[in-house]
Protein backbone atom coordinates (compact mmCIF):
# COMPACT_ATOMS: atom_id res chain seq x y z
CA UNK A 1 0.00 0.00 0.00
CA UNK A 2 1.34 3.43 -0.91
CA UNK A 3 1.27 6.36 1.48
CA UNK A 4 1.22 9.76 -0.21
CA UNK A 5 1.54 13.02 1.69
CA UNK A 6 0.85 16.25 -0.17
CA UNK A 7 1.45 19.69 1.35
CA UNK A 8 2.68 20.42 4.86
CA UNK A 9 0.04 18.40 6.66
CA UNK A 10 -3.51 17.28 6.10
CA UNK A 11 -5.98 19.81 7.52
CA UNK A 12 -9.06 18.15 9.01
CA UNK A 13 -8.17 14.93 7.20
CA UNK A 14 -7.98 16.52 3.75
CA UNK A 15 -4.92 16.99 1.56
CA UNK A 16 -3.84 20.43 0.50
CA UNK A 17 -4.12 21.05 -3.22
CA UNK A 18 -0.93 21.67 -5.16
CA UNK A 19 -2.18 25.14 -6.12
CA UNK A 20 -2.57 26.08 -2.46
CA UNK A 21 0.89 24.75 -1.64
CA UNK A 22 2.50 26.69 -4.49
CA UNK A 23 0.73 29.85 -3.43
CA UNK A 24 1.91 29.41 0.16
CA UNK A 25 5.57 29.23 -0.88
CA UNK A 26 5.45 31.74 -3.71
CA UNK A 27 2.45 34.14 -3.52
CA UNK A 28 3.65 36.19 -6.49
CA UNK A 29 5.57 34.29 -9.17
CA UNK A 30 7.52 36.31 -11.70
CA UNK A 31 8.98 34.11 -14.42
CA UNK A 32 12.46 34.92 -15.67
CA UNK A 33 12.12 35.48 -19.47
CA UNK A 34 14.85 32.88 -20.06
CA UNK A 35 12.55 30.23 -18.55
CA UNK A 36 9.35 31.31 -20.25
CA UNK A 37 7.19 28.29 -21.11
CA UNK A 38 9.28 25.82 -19.06
CA UNK A 39 8.19 23.82 -16.03
CA UNK A 40 9.93 21.19 -13.93
CA UNK A 41 9.24 18.25 -11.64
CA UNK A 42 12.17 17.48 -9.32
CA UNK A 43 12.33 13.88 -8.07
CA UNK A 44 14.48 13.19 -5.01
CA UNK A 45 14.96 9.51 -4.06
CA UNK A 46 15.86 9.13 -0.40
CA UNK A 47 16.92 6.16 1.70
CA UNK A 48 18.10 6.83 5.25
CA UNK A 49 19.09 10.41 4.46
CA UNK A 50 17.76 12.18 7.55
CA UNK A 51 20.97 14.20 7.80
CA UNK A 52 20.71 15.78 4.35
CA UNK A 53 17.19 15.53 2.95
CA UNK A 54 15.90 18.79 4.49
CA UNK A 55 18.86 20.82 3.23
CA UNK A 56 18.54 19.26 -0.23
CA UNK A 57 14.87 20.22 -0.43
CA UNK A 58 15.53 23.76 0.82
CA UNK A 59 18.35 24.23 -1.70
CA UNK A 60 16.19 23.02 -4.58
CA UNK A 61 13.30 25.23 -3.50
CA UNK A 62 15.50 28.31 -3.20
CA UNK A 63 17.00 27.83 -6.67
CA UNK A 64 13.67 27.16 -8.36
CA UNK A 65 11.82 29.98 -6.59
CA UNK A 66 14.37 32.41 -7.99
CA UNK A 67 13.46 31.44 -11.57
CA UNK A 68 9.70 31.78 -11.25
CA UNK A 69 9.30 28.50 -13.13
CA UNK A 70 6.28 26.34 -12.19
CA UNK A 71 7.73 23.35 -10.36
CA UNK A 72 7.05 20.59 -7.89
CA UNK A 73 9.34 18.63 -5.58
CA UNK A 74 8.63 14.92 -5.18
CA UNK A 75 10.52 12.99 -2.51
CA UNK A 76 10.32 9.20 -2.72
CA UNK A 77 11.24 7.52 0.55
CA UNK A 78 12.64 4.06 -0.12
CA UNK A 79 11.55 2.40 3.10
CA UNK A 80 13.93 4.36 5.32
CA UNK A 81 14.44 3.17 8.89
CA UNK A 82 15.33 6.65 10.16
CA UNK A 83 13.42 9.97 10.14
CA UNK A 84 13.89 10.67 6.42
CA UNK A 85 10.20 10.47 5.55
CA UNK A 86 9.09 12.49 8.58
CA UNK A 87 11.57 15.27 7.83
CA UNK A 88 10.61 15.37 4.15
CA UNK A 89 6.90 15.63 5.04
CA UNK A 90 7.59 18.57 7.35
CA UNK A 91 9.00 20.63 4.48
CA UNK A 92 5.72 20.76 2.58
CA UNK A 93 6.76 18.88 -0.56
CA UNK A 94 5.06 15.87 -2.13
CA UNK A 95 6.19 12.73 -0.33
CA UNK A 96 5.60 9.15 -1.43
CA UNK A 97 7.02 5.92 -0.07
CA UNK A 98 7.91 2.44 -1.28
CA UNK A 99 7.07 1.11 2.22
CA UNK A 100 10.02 -1.27 2.01
CA UNK A 101 13.52 -0.78 0.57
CA UNK A 102 12.93 -1.50 -3.12
CA UNK A 103 15.86 0.29 -4.73
CA UNK A 104 17.13 3.57 -6.15
CA UNK A 105 15.71 2.88 -9.59
CA UNK A 106 12.33 1.86 -8.20
CA UNK A 107 12.12 5.16 -6.31
CA UNK A 108 12.96 7.18 -9.40
CA UNK A 109 10.43 5.33 -11.53
CA UNK A 110 7.72 5.99 -8.95
CA UNK A 111 8.58 9.67 -8.86
CA UNK A 112 8.80 10.08 -12.63
CA UNK A 113 5.38 8.48 -13.10
CA UNK A 114 3.88 11.01 -10.67
CA UNK A 115 5.56 14.03 -12.26
CA UNK A 116 3.01 16.42 -13.78
CA UNK A 117 5.36 18.65 -15.79
CA UNK A 118 6.99 18.17 -19.20
CA UNK A 119 10.53 18.13 -17.81
CA UNK A 120 11.80 16.05 -14.92
CA UNK A 121 14.97 16.48 -12.90
CA UNK A 122 16.49 13.87 -10.61
CA UNK A 123 18.87 14.78 -7.79
CA UNK A 124 20.18 12.73 -4.88
CA UNK A 125 19.20 13.54 -1.30
CA UNK A 126 22.71 13.13 0.12
CA UNK A 127 24.07 16.60 -0.65
CA UNK A 128 26.49 15.51 -3.40
CA UNK A 129 24.77 17.37 -6.25
CA UNK A 130 24.38 21.15 -5.80
CA UNK A 131 20.88 22.35 -6.66
CA UNK A 132 22.26 25.52 -8.27
CA UNK A 133 22.81 23.56 -11.50
CA UNK A 134 19.12 22.81 -12.01
CA UNK A 135 18.07 26.15 -13.59
CA UNK A 136 20.88 26.29 -16.21
CA UNK A 137 20.33 22.61 -17.03
CA UNK A 138 16.62 23.28 -17.55
CA UNK A 139 17.50 26.09 -19.98
CA UNK A 140 19.60 23.70 -22.04
CA UNK A 141 16.57 21.43 -22.40
CA UNK A 142 15.11 23.83 -24.95
CA UNK A 143 17.36 22.16 -27.52
CA UNK A 144 18.12 18.84 -25.78
CA UNK A 145 15.99 15.97 -24.53
CA UNK A 146 18.42 15.15 -21.72
CA UNK A 147 21.05 17.23 -19.93
CA UNK A 148 23.43 15.32 -17.65
CA UNK A 149 25.62 16.79 -14.92
CA UNK A 150 29.21 15.76 -15.69
CA UNK A 151 31.19 15.33 -12.47
CA UNK A 152 34.48 15.42 -14.37
CA UNK A 153 37.27 12.88 -14.77
CA UNK A 154 38.65 13.42 -11.29
CA UNK A 155 35.46 13.27 -9.24
CA UNK A 156 37.54 14.18 -6.20
CA UNK A 157 34.92 13.12 -3.69
CA UNK A 158 34.48 9.61 -5.14
CA UNK A 159 36.48 7.02 -3.12
CA UNK A 160 39.75 6.02 -4.83
CA UNK A 161 38.79 2.35 -4.80
CA UNK A 162 35.75 3.09 -7.03
CA UNK A 163 37.46 5.33 -9.60
CA UNK A 164 39.12 2.58 -11.72
CA UNK A 165 35.79 0.74 -11.98
CA UNK A 166 33.99 3.91 -13.04
CA UNK A 167 36.67 4.70 -15.63
CA UNK A 168 36.53 1.21 -17.10
CA UNK A 169 32.74 1.22 -17.20
CA UNK A 170 32.62 4.60 -18.96
CA UNK A 171 35.15 3.50 -21.58
CA UNK A 172 33.24 0.28 -22.30
CA UNK A 173 29.91 2.08 -22.55
CA UNK A 174 31.34 4.79 -24.82
CA UNK A 175 32.73 2.17 -27.20
CA UNK A 176 29.49 0.26 -27.38
CA UNK A 177 27.29 3.37 -27.67
CA UNK A 178 29.53 4.85 -30.39
CA UNK A 179 29.82 8.20 -28.62
CA UNK A 180 31.76 9.61 -25.69
CA UNK A 181 29.88 9.15 -22.43
CA UNK A 182 31.91 11.19 -19.97
CA UNK A 183 29.73 10.40 -16.93
CA UNK A 184 27.63 7.28 -17.31
CA UNK A 185 25.80 7.21 -13.99
CA UNK A 186 25.55 10.81 -12.84
CA UNK A 187 22.63 11.25 -10.44
CA UNK A 188 21.90 14.82 -11.56
CA UNK A 189 20.07 15.21 -14.86
CA UNK A 190 17.10 16.95 -16.47
CA UNK A 191 15.13 15.32 -19.26
CA UNK A 192 11.93 15.43 -21.23
CA UNK A 193 9.49 13.07 -19.55
CA UNK A 194 7.88 11.89 -22.79
CA UNK A 195 11.26 10.60 -24.06
CA UNK A 196 11.80 8.33 -21.08
CA UNK A 197 8.29 7.02 -20.37
CA UNK A 198 8.35 4.31 -23.10
CA UNK A 199 11.43 2.80 -21.43
CA UNK A 200 10.15 2.87 -17.83
CA UNK A 201 9.13 -0.84 -17.79
CA UNK A 202 12.64 -1.80 -18.99
CA UNK A 203 14.52 0.26 -16.41
CA UNK A 204 16.12 -1.56 -13.44
CA UNK A 205 15.10 -1.19 -9.82
CA UNK A 206 18.58 -0.60 -8.37
CA UNK A 207 21.52 1.80 -8.80
CA UNK A 208 21.99 0.93 -12.47
CA UNK A 209 18.94 3.07 -13.31
CA UNK A 210 21.00 6.11 -14.32
CA UNK A 211 23.43 3.96 -16.30
CA UNK A 212 20.52 2.46 -18.20
CA UNK A 213 18.80 5.71 -19.13
CA UNK A 214 22.11 7.15 -20.36
CA UNK A 215 22.55 4.17 -22.67
CA UNK A 216 18.92 4.19 -23.77
CA UNK A 217 19.11 7.84 -24.76
CA UNK A 218 22.54 7.50 -26.41
CA UNK A 219 21.75 4.35 -28.38
CA UNK A 220 18.40 5.74 -29.46
CA UNK A 221 20.05 8.83 -31.05
CA UNK A 222 18.11 11.17 -28.75
CA UNK A 223 19.66 14.65 -28.27
CA UNK A 224 21.70 14.60 -25.05
CA UNK A 225 24.55 16.75 -23.77
CA UNK A 226 26.78 16.93 -20.70
CA UNK A 227 27.35 20.05 -18.63
CA UNK A 228 30.16 20.35 -16.04
CA UNK A 229 29.22 20.30 -12.35
CA UNK A 230 31.09 20.16 -9.06
CA UNK A 231 30.47 16.93 -7.17
CA UNK A 232 30.14 17.47 -3.42
CA UNK A 233 30.99 15.32 -0.42
CA UNK A 234 28.05 13.15 0.54
CA UNK A 235 26.34 13.29 3.93
CA UNK A 236 26.13 9.82 5.50
CA UNK A 237 27.31 6.51 4.05
CA UNK A 238 27.22 5.36 0.43
CA UNK A 239 24.64 2.68 -0.42
CA UNK A 240 26.62 1.33 -3.41
CA UNK A 241 28.24 -2.11 -2.97
CA UNK A 242 31.25 -3.56 -4.86
CA UNK A 243 28.96 -6.11 -6.53
CA UNK A 244 27.10 -3.27 -8.25
CA UNK A 245 30.05 -2.80 -10.63
CA UNK A 246 29.60 -6.35 -11.97
CA UNK A 247 25.90 -5.64 -12.36
CA UNK A 248 26.75 -2.44 -14.27
CA UNK A 249 28.92 -4.33 -16.76
CA UNK A 250 26.20 -6.93 -17.35
CA UNK A 251 23.68 -4.13 -17.74
CA UNK A 252 25.80 -2.27 -20.31
CA UNK A 253 26.10 -5.38 -22.46
CA UNK A 254 22.40 -6.15 -22.12
CA UNK A 255 21.27 -2.66 -23.13
CA UNK A 256 23.62 -2.47 -26.10
CA UNK A 257 22.38 -5.86 -27.31
CA UNK A 258 18.89 -4.42 -26.99
CA UNK A 259 19.64 -1.24 -28.97
CA UNK A 260 22.81 -1.81 -30.99
CA UNK A 261 23.53 -5.57 -31.12
CA UNK A 262 25.78 -5.41 -34.20
CA UNK A 263 28.25 -3.37 -32.16
CA UNK A 264 28.95 -6.55 -30.17
CA UNK A 265 28.27 -9.35 -32.63
CA UNK A 266 30.23 -8.02 -35.62
CA UNK A 267 33.58 -7.58 -33.77
CA UNK A 268 33.13 -10.94 -32.05
CA UNK A 269 32.41 -12.64 -35.37
CA UNK A 270 35.40 -10.93 -36.99
CA UNK A 271 37.67 -12.15 -34.21
CA UNK A 272 36.51 -15.73 -34.73
CA UNK A 273 36.85 -15.39 -38.51
CA UNK A 274 40.41 -14.04 -38.15
CA UNK A 275 41.24 -16.96 -35.89
CA UNK A 276 39.84 -19.36 -38.48
CA UNK A 277 41.84 -17.78 -41.32
CA UNK A 278 45.06 -17.90 -39.30
CA UNK A 279 44.47 -21.54 -38.41
CA UNK A 280 43.59 -22.35 -42.04
CA UNK A 281 46.91 -20.93 -43.23
CA UNK A 282 48.71 -23.02 -40.64
CA UNK A 283 46.76 -26.15 -41.66
CA UNK A 284 47.64 -25.59 -45.33
CA UNK A 285 51.31 -25.33 -44.41
CA UNK A 286 51.25 -28.64 -42.51
CA UNK A 287 48.86 -30.25 -45.01
CA UNK A 288 46.13 -31.10 -42.50
CA UNK A 289 42.73 -29.33 -42.22
CA UNK A 290 41.77 -29.40 -38.51
CA UNK A 291 38.40 -29.32 -36.78
CA UNK A 292 39.42 -26.10 -35.03
CA UNK A 293 39.49 -24.20 -38.33
CA UNK A 294 36.04 -25.41 -39.34
CA UNK A 295 34.67 -24.65 -35.89
CA UNK A 296 36.04 -21.08 -35.98
CA UNK A 297 34.41 -20.36 -39.37
CA UNK A 298 31.07 -21.88 -38.31
CA UNK A 299 31.12 -19.97 -34.99
CA UNK A 300 31.74 -16.68 -36.82
CA UNK A 301 28.81 -17.30 -39.15
CA UNK A 302 26.55 -18.21 -36.22
CA UNK A 303 27.55 -15.09 -34.26
CA UNK A 304 26.83 -12.83 -37.24
CA UNK A 305 23.48 -14.54 -37.83
CA UNK A 306 22.46 -14.02 -34.21
CA UNK A 307 23.54 -10.38 -34.44
CA UNK A 308 21.43 -9.77 -37.55
CA UNK A 309 18.39 -11.37 -35.92
CA UNK A 310 18.87 -9.29 -32.75
CA UNK A 311 19.27 -6.13 -34.83
CA UNK A 312 16.08 -6.88 -36.75
CA UNK A 313 14.14 -7.40 -33.51
CA UNK A 314 15.58 -4.19 -32.10
CA UNK A 315 14.54 -2.18 -35.15
CA UNK A 316 11.05 -3.63 -35.24
CA UNK A 317 10.18 -3.21 -31.57
CA UNK A 318 12.42 -0.66 -29.84
CA UNK A 319 13.66 2.01 -32.25
CA UNK A 320 11.52 4.92 -33.42
C-alpha positions as CSV (number, residue, x, y, z in Angstrom):
1,X,0.0,0.0,0.0
2,X,1.3,3.4,-0.9
3,X,1.3,6.4,1.5
4,X,1.2,9.8,-0.2
5,X,1.5,13.0,1.7
6,X,0.8,16.2,-0.2
7,X,1.5,19.7,1.4
8,X,2.7,20.4,4.9
9,X,0.0,18.4,6.7
10,X,-3.5,17.3,6.1
11,X,-6.0,19.8,7.5
12,X,-9.1,18.1,9.0
13,X,-8.2,14.9,7.2
14,X,-8.0,16.5,3.7
15,X,-4.9,17.0,1.6
16,X,-3.8,20.4,0.5
17,X,-4.1,21.1,-3.2
18,X,-0.9,21.7,-5.2
19,X,-2.2,25.1,-6.1
20,X,-2.6,26.1,-2.5
21,X,0.9,24.8,-1.6
22,X,2.5,26.7,-4.5
23,X,0.7,29.9,-3.4
24,X,1.9,29.4,0.2
25,X,5.6,29.2,-0.9
26,X,5.5,31.7,-3.7
27,X,2.5,34.1,-3.5
28,X,3.7,36.2,-6.5
29,X,5.6,34.3,-9.2
30,X,7.5,36.3,-11.7
31,X,9.0,34.1,-14.4
32,X,12.5,34.9,-15.7
33,X,12.1,35.5,-19.5
34,X,14.9,32.9,-20.1
35,X,12.6,30.2,-18.5
36,X,9.3,31.3,-20.3
37,X,7.2,28.3,-21.1
38,X,9.3,25.8,-19.1
39,X,8.2,23.8,-16.0
40,X,9.9,21.2,-13.9
41,X,9.2,18.3,-11.6
42,X,12.2,17.5,-9.3
43,X,12.3,13.9,-8.1
44,X,14.5,13.2,-5.0
45,X,15.0,9.5,-4.1
46,X,15.9,9.1,-0.4
47,X,16.9,6.2,1.7
48,X,18.1,6.8,5.3
49,X,19.1,10.4,4.5
50,X,17.8,12.2,7.6
51,X,21.0,14.2,7.8
52,X,20.7,15.8,4.4
53,X,17.2,15.5,3.0
54,X,15.9,18.8,4.5
55,X,18.9,20.8,3.2
56,X,18.5,19.3,-0.2
57,X,14.9,20.2,-0.4
58,X,15.5,23.8,0.8
59,X,18.3,24.2,-1.7
60,X,16.2,23.0,-4.6
61,X,13.3,25.2,-3.5
62,X,15.5,28.3,-3.2
63,X,17.0,27.8,-6.7
64,X,13.7,27.2,-8.4
65,X,11.8,30.0,-6.6
66,X,14.4,32.4,-8.0
67,X,13.5,31.4,-11.6
68,X,9.7,31.8,-11.2
69,X,9.3,28.5,-13.1
70,X,6.3,26.3,-12.2
71,X,7.7,23.4,-10.4
72,X,7.1,20.6,-7.9
73,X,9.3,18.6,-5.6
74,X,8.6,14.9,-5.2
75,X,10.5,13.0,-2.5
76,X,10.3,9.2,-2.7
77,X,11.2,7.5,0.5
78,X,12.6,4.1,-0.1
79,X,11.6,2.4,3.1
80,X,13.9,4.4,5.3
81,X,14.4,3.2,8.9
82,X,15.3,6.6,10.2
83,X,13.4,10.0,10.1
84,X,13.9,10.7,6.4
85,X,10.2,10.5,5.5
86,X,9.1,12.5,8.6
87,X,11.6,15.3,7.8
88,X,10.6,15.4,4.1
89,X,6.9,15.6,5.0
90,X,7.6,18.6,7.4
91,X,9.0,20.6,4.5
92,X,5.7,20.8,2.6
93,X,6.8,18.9,-0.6
94,X,5.1,15.9,-2.1
95,X,6.2,12.7,-0.3
96,X,5.6,9.2,-1.4
97,X,7.0,5.9,-0.1
98,X,7.9,2.4,-1.3
99,X,7.1,1.1,2.2
100,X,10.0,-1.3,2.0
101,X,13.5,-0.8,0.6
102,X,12.9,-1.5,-3.1
103,X,15.9,0.3,-4.7
104,X,17.1,3.6,-6.1
105,X,15.7,2.9,-9.6
106,X,12.3,1.9,-8.2
107,X,12.1,5.2,-6.3
108,X,13.0,7.2,-9.4
109,X,10.4,5.3,-11.5
110,X,7.7,6.0,-9.0
111,X,8.6,9.7,-8.9
112,X,8.8,10.1,-12.6
113,X,5.4,8.5,-13.1
114,X,3.9,11.0,-10.7
115,X,5.6,14.0,-12.3
116,X,3.0,16.4,-13.8
117,X,5.4,18.6,-15.8
118,X,7.0,18.2,-19.2
119,X,10.5,18.1,-17.8
120,X,11.8,16.0,-14.9
121,X,15.0,16.5,-12.9
122,X,16.5,13.9,-10.6
123,X,18.9,14.8,-7.8
124,X,20.2,12.7,-4.9
125,X,19.2,13.5,-1.3
126,X,22.7,13.1,0.1
127,X,24.1,16.6,-0.7
128,X,26.5,15.5,-3.4
129,X,24.8,17.4,-6.3
130,X,24.4,21.2,-5.8
131,X,20.9,22.3,-6.7
132,X,22.3,25.5,-8.3
133,X,22.8,23.6,-11.5
134,X,19.1,22.8,-12.0
135,X,18.1,26.2,-13.6
136,X,20.9,26.3,-16.2
137,X,20.3,22.6,-17.0
138,X,16.6,23.3,-17.5
139,X,17.5,26.1,-20.0
140,X,19.6,23.7,-22.0
141,X,16.6,21.4,-22.4
142,X,15.1,23.8,-25.0
143,X,17.4,22.2,-27.5
144,X,18.1,18.8,-25.8
145,X,16.0,16.0,-24.5
146,X,18.4,15.1,-21.7
147,X,21.1,17.2,-19.9
148,X,23.4,15.3,-17.6
149,X,25.6,16.8,-14.9
150,X,29.2,15.8,-15.7
151,X,31.2,15.3,-12.5
152,X,34.5,15.4,-14.4
153,X,37.3,12.9,-14.8
154,X,38.7,13.4,-11.3
155,X,35.5,13.3,-9.2
156,X,37.5,14.2,-6.2
157,X,34.9,13.1,-3.7
158,X,34.5,9.6,-5.1
159,X,36.5,7.0,-3.1
160,X,39.8,6.0,-4.8
161,X,38.8,2.4,-4.8
162,X,35.7,3.1,-7.0
163,X,37.5,5.3,-9.6
164,X,39.1,2.6,-11.7
165,X,35.8,0.7,-12.0
166,X,34.0,3.9,-13.0
167,X,36.7,4.7,-15.6
168,X,36.5,1.2,-17.1
169,X,32.7,1.2,-17.2
170,X,32.6,4.6,-19.0
171,X,35.2,3.5,-21.6
172,X,33.2,0.3,-22.3
173,X,29.9,2.1,-22.5
174,X,31.3,4.8,-24.8
175,X,32.7,2.2,-27.2
176,X,29.5,0.3,-27.4
177,X,27.3,3.4,-27.7
178,X,29.5,4.8,-30.4
179,X,29.8,8.2,-28.6
180,X,31.8,9.6,-25.7
181,X,29.9,9.2,-22.4
182,X,31.9,11.2,-20.0
183,X,29.7,10.4,-16.9
184,X,27.6,7.3,-17.3
185,X,25.8,7.2,-14.0
186,X,25.5,10.8,-12.8
187,X,22.6,11.3,-10.4
188,X,21.9,14.8,-11.6
189,X,20.1,15.2,-14.9
190,X,17.1,17.0,-16.5
191,X,15.1,15.3,-19.3
192,X,11.9,15.4,-21.2
193,X,9.5,13.1,-19.5
194,X,7.9,11.9,-22.8
195,X,11.3,10.6,-24.1
196,X,11.8,8.3,-21.1
197,X,8.3,7.0,-20.4
198,X,8.4,4.3,-23.1
199,X,11.4,2.8,-21.4
200,X,10.2,2.9,-17.8
201,X,9.1,-0.8,-17.8
202,X,12.6,-1.8,-19.0
203,X,14.5,0.3,-16.4
204,X,16.1,-1.6,-13.4
205,X,15.1,-1.2,-9.8
206,X,18.6,-0.6,-8.4
207,X,21.5,1.8,-8.8
208,X,22.0,0.9,-12.5
209,X,18.9,3.1,-13.3
210,X,21.0,6.1,-14.3
211,X,23.4,4.0,-16.3
212,X,20.5,2.5,-18.2
213,X,18.8,5.7,-19.1
214,X,22.1,7.1,-20.4
215,X,22.6,4.2,-22.7
216,X,18.9,4.2,-23.8
217,X,19.1,7.8,-24.8
218,X,22.5,7.5,-26.4
219,X,21.8,4.4,-28.4
220,X,18.4,5.7,-29.5
221,X,20.1,8.8,-31.0
222,X,18.1,11.2,-28.8
223,X,19.7,14.7,-28.3
224,X,21.7,14.6,-25.0
225,X,24.5,16.8,-23.8
226,X,26.8,16.9,-20.7
227,X,27.3,20.0,-18.6
228,X,30.2,20.4,-16.0
229,X,29.2,20.3,-12.4
230,X,31.1,20.2,-9.1
231,X,30.5,16.9,-7.2
232,X,30.1,17.5,-3.4
233,X,31.0,15.3,-0.4
234,X,28.1,13.1,0.5
235,X,26.3,13.3,3.9
236,X,26.1,9.8,5.5
237,X,27.3,6.5,4.1
238,X,27.2,5.4,0.4
239,X,24.6,2.7,-0.4
240,X,26.6,1.3,-3.4
241,X,28.2,-2.1,-3.0
242,X,31.2,-3.6,-4.9
243,X,29.0,-6.1,-6.5
244,X,27.1,-3.3,-8.3
245,X,30.1,-2.8,-10.6
246,X,29.6,-6.3,-12.0
247,X,25.9,-5.6,-12.4
248,X,26.8,-2.4,-14.3
249,X,28.9,-4.3,-16.8
250,X,26.2,-6.9,-17.4
251,X,23.7,-4.1,-17.7
252,X,25.8,-2.3,-20.3
253,X,26.1,-5.4,-22.5
254,X,22.4,-6.1,-22.1
255,X,21.3,-2.7,-23.1
256,X,23.6,-2.5,-26.1
257,X,22.4,-5.9,-27.3
258,X,18.9,-4.4,-27.0
259,X,19.6,-1.2,-29.0
260,X,22.8,-1.8,-31.0
261,X,23.5,-5.6,-31.1
262,X,25.8,-5.4,-34.2
263,X,28.3,-3.4,-32.2
264,X,28.9,-6.6,-30.2
265,X,28.3,-9.4,-32.6
266,X,30.2,-8.0,-35.6
267,X,33.6,-7.6,-33.8
268,X,33.1,-10.9,-32.0
269,X,32.4,-12.6,-35.4
270,X,35.4,-10.9,-37.0
271,X,37.7,-12.1,-34.2
272,X,36.5,-15.7,-34.7
273,X,36.8,-15.4,-38.5
274,X,40.4,-14.0,-38.2
275,X,41.2,-17.0,-35.9
276,X,39.8,-19.4,-38.5
277,X,41.8,-17.8,-41.3
278,X,45.1,-17.9,-39.3
279,X,44.5,-21.5,-38.4
280,X,43.6,-22.4,-42.0
281,X,46.9,-20.9,-43.2
282,X,48.7,-23.0,-40.6
283,X,46.8,-26.1,-41.7
284,X,47.6,-25.6,-45.3
285,X,51.3,-25.3,-44.4
286,X,51.3,-28.6,-42.5
287,X,48.9,-30.2,-45.0
288,X,46.1,-31.1,-42.5
289,X,42.7,-29.3,-42.2
290,X,41.8,-29.4,-38.5
291,X,38.4,-29.3,-36.8
292,X,39.4,-26.1,-35.0
293,X,39.5,-24.2,-38.3
294,X,36.0,-25.4,-39.3
295,X,34.7,-24.6,-35.9
296,X,36.0,-21.1,-36.0
297,X,34.4,-20.4,-39.4
298,X,31.1,-21.9,-38.3
299,X,31.1,-20.0,-35.0
300,X,31.7,-16.7,-36.8
301,X,28.8,-17.3,-39.1
302,X,26.5,-18.2,-36.2
303,X,27.5,-15.1,-34.3
304,X,26.8,-12.8,-37.2
305,X,23.5,-14.5,-37.8
306,X,22.5,-14.0,-34.2
307,X,23.5,-10.4,-34.4
308,X,21.4,-9.8,-37.5
309,X,18.4,-11.4,-35.9
310,X,18.9,-9.3,-32.7
311,X,19.3,-6.1,-34.8
312,X,16.1,-6.9,-36.7
313,X,14.1,-7.4,-33.5
314,X,15.6,-4.2,-32.1
315,X,14.5,-2.2,-35.1
316,X,11.1,-3.6,-35.2
317,X,10.2,-3.2,-31.6
318,X,12.4,-0.7,-29.8
319,X,13.7,2.0,-32.2
320,X,11.5,4.9,-33.4
